[in-house]
Amino acid sequence: MTDANKGKLLPNTDSHNCFACSSKNAHGLQMEFFVNDRSVYSWVKVPDYLCGWNDTVHGGIISTILDEIMGWAGMYFLKKITMTKKITVEFMKASYAGDHLKAVARVAGSNGKREATLQGFIYNSKDELCAKAEGTFTLISAGAAKRLKVVDDEQIQTFFEPLINS
């Protein structure tokens, strides 16, 4: 599916319970991901139970959104399973529960075949930059992820292969 304003919808599955991206996690963010030729996007409306003071979105939730969007950008563009090694987040402006936030990520560089640097950004509904992150992600093949017990055969077949091959 393609939405002219969002790009191509990336495949996901309900065979996992990820807090950030599973559609079956009732308490999660239920992020969906779209792609264009350079970036991965997601629009998130953070529920009020994930707030800090005065309806501001908790910094840990903002960090989670950035981590997730960067991981998906790495998987889609680099065709490998990504695992977060390190992220640095800078908060510029408060984000508020109920606002439609836009998360964007792109690959900033590759450190050989095993690591990549990704960048993520969160904008509020006024298109103001609220937070940005840079992360180092370990890149692993589906086979290596299976050997490390990060994923099983079903997850490789139903989630990672359709995403990586899309």
C-alpha positions as CSV (number, residue, x, y, z in Angstrom):
1,M,0.0,0.0,0.0
2,T,1.2,3.5,-0.8
3,D,-0.1,6.7,0.7
4,A,0.9,9.7,-1.4
5,N,1.6,11.7,1.7
6,K,3.4,9.0,3.6
7,G,5.1,6.7,1.1
8,K,5.0,2.9,1.0
9,L,3.8,1.1,4.0
10,L,6.4,-1.4,5.3
11,P,5.2,-4.9,6.2
12,N,4.8,-5.9,9.8
13,T,3.1,-8.9,11.5
14,D,1.3,-9.5,14.8
15,S,3.5,-12.5,15.6
16,H,5.4,-10.4,18.2
17,N,4.5,-8.2,21.2
18,C,7.0,-5.3,20.7
19,F,6.1,-2.3,22.8
20,A,6.9,0.1,20.0
21,C,5.6,-1.6,16.8
22,S,3.3,-4.6,17.6
23,S,-0.3,-4.0,16.6
24,K,-1.4,-6.6,19.2
25,N,0.3,-4.8,22.2
26,A,-2.7,-2.9,23.7
27,H,-0.4,-0.9,25.9
28,G,2.2,-0.1,23.2
29,L,2.7,2.6,20.7
30,Q,1.5,0.4,17.7
31,M,3.8,2.3,15.3
32,E,3.4,1.8,11.6
33,F,6.3,2.5,9.2
34,F,6.4,4.1,5.8
35,V,9.4,4.5,3.4
36,N,10.4,6.7,0.6
37,D,13.7,6.6,-1.3
38,R,15.8,7.9,1.7
39,S,13.9,7.8,5.0
40,V,11.5,5.7,7.1
41,Y,8.6,7.6,8.7
42,S,6.0,6.9,11.4
43,W,3.2,9.0,12.9
44,V,2.6,8.5,16.6
45,K,0.0,9.8,18.9
46,V,1.3,9.1,22.4
47,P,-1.4,8.2,24.9
48,D,-1.7,10.3,28.1
49,Y,-0.7,7.4,30.3
50,L,2.9,7.6,28.9
51,C,3.3,11.2,30.1
52,G,5.6,13.0,32.4
53,W,4.6,16.3,34.0
54,N,1.8,18.4,32.4
55,D,1.0,16.1,29.5
56,T,4.6,16.1,28.2
57,V,5.6,12.8,26.7
58,H,8.1,11.0,29.0
59,G,11.7,11.2,27.6
60,G,12.0,7.4,27.8
61,I,9.1,7.2,25.4
62,I,10.6,9.7,23.0
63,S,13.9,7.7,23.2
64,T,11.9,4.5,22.4
65,I,10.3,6.0,19.3
66,L,13.7,7.2,18.1
67,D,15.3,3.9,18.7
68,E,12.5,2.0,16.9
69,I,12.4,4.3,13.9
70,M,16.2,4.1,13.5
71,G,16.1,0.3,13.8
72,W,13.5,0.0,11.1
73,A,15.5,2.4,8.8
74,G,18.6,0.2,9.3
75,M,16.7,-3.0,8.5
76,Y,14.9,-1.7,5.5
77,F,17.8,0.2,3.8
78,L,20.7,-2.1,4.9
79,K,18.8,-5.4,4.6
80,K,20.1,-6.7,7.9
81,I,18.6,-7.2,11.4
82,T,19.5,-4.3,13.6
83,M,20.3,-4.3,17.3
84,T,20.9,-1.1,19.1
85,K,24.5,-0.7,20.4
86,K,24.3,3.0,21.5
87,I,22.0,5.9,21.0
88,T,22.4,9.6,22.0
89,V,19.2,11.6,22.3
90,E,19.0,15.4,22.4
91,F,15.7,16.9,23.5
92,M,15.0,20.4,22.0
93,K,11.3,21.0,22.7
94,A,8.7,19.2,24.8
95,S,6.3,16.8,23.0
96,Y,2.8,16.4,24.3
97,A,0.5,13.5,24.7
98,G,-2.3,13.5,22.1
99,D,-0.2,15.5,19.6
100,H,0.5,13.8,16.2
101,L,4.3,13.3,16.3
102,K,6.2,12.5,13.1
103,A,9.3,10.3,13.5
104,V,11.8,10.1,10.7
105,A,15.0,8.1,10.4
106,R,17.8,7.6,7.8
107,V,21.1,5.8,7.5
108,A,23.9,8.3,8.1
109,G,26.8,5.9,7.4
110,S,28.1,2.4,7.6
111,N,31.1,1.2,9.6
112,G,31.8,-1.8,7.5
113,K,29.5,-4.8,7.3
114,R,28.8,-5.1,11.1
115,E,27.8,-1.6,12.2
116,A,25.9,1.4,10.9
117,T,25.2,4.9,12.1
118,L,21.6,6.0,11.9
119,Q,19.9,9.4,12.7
120,G,16.3,9.9,14.0
121,F,14.2,13.0,14.4
122,I,10.8,13.7,16.0
123,Y,8.7,16.6,14.9
124,N,5.4,17.9,16.5
125,S,2.3,18.6,14.5
126,K,3.6,22.2,13.9
127,D,6.6,20.6,12.2
128,E,8.9,21.8,14.9
129,L,11.9,19.6,15.8
130,C,11.4,18.2,19.3
131,A,14.2,15.6,19.6
132,K,16.9,14.1,17.6
133,A,19.1,11.0,18.0
134,E,22.1,9.4,16.6
135,G,22.7,5.7,17.1
136,T,25.2,3.0,16.4
137,F,23.5,-0.3,15.4
138,T,24.9,-3.7,15.1
139,L,24.0,-5.4,11.8
140,I,23.4,-9.1,11.8
141,S,22.1,-11.6,9.3
142,A,18.9,-13.5,9.9
143,G,20.9,-16.7,10.4
144,A,23.1,-15.1,13.0
145,A,20.1,-13.7,14.8
146,K,18.6,-17.2,14.9
147,R,21.8,-18.7,16.3
148,L,21.9,-15.9,19.0
149,K,18.2,-16.7,19.8
150,V,17.1,-13.2,19.0
151,V,14.5,-14.5,16.6
152,D,13.1,-17.9,15.6
153,D,12.3,-19.4,12.2
154,E,8.7,-18.2,12.2
155,Q,9.8,-14.6,13.0
156,I,12.4,-14.7,10.2
157,Q,9.8,-15.9,7.7
158,T,6.8,-13.8,8.8
159,F,8.5,-10.6,9.8
160,F,12.2,-10.1,8.8
161,E,12.2,-11.6,5.3
162,P,9.1,-9.7,4.1
163,L,10.6,-6.4,5.5
164,I,14.1,-6.9,4.3
165,N,12.9,-8.0,0.9
166,S,10.2,-5.3,0.5
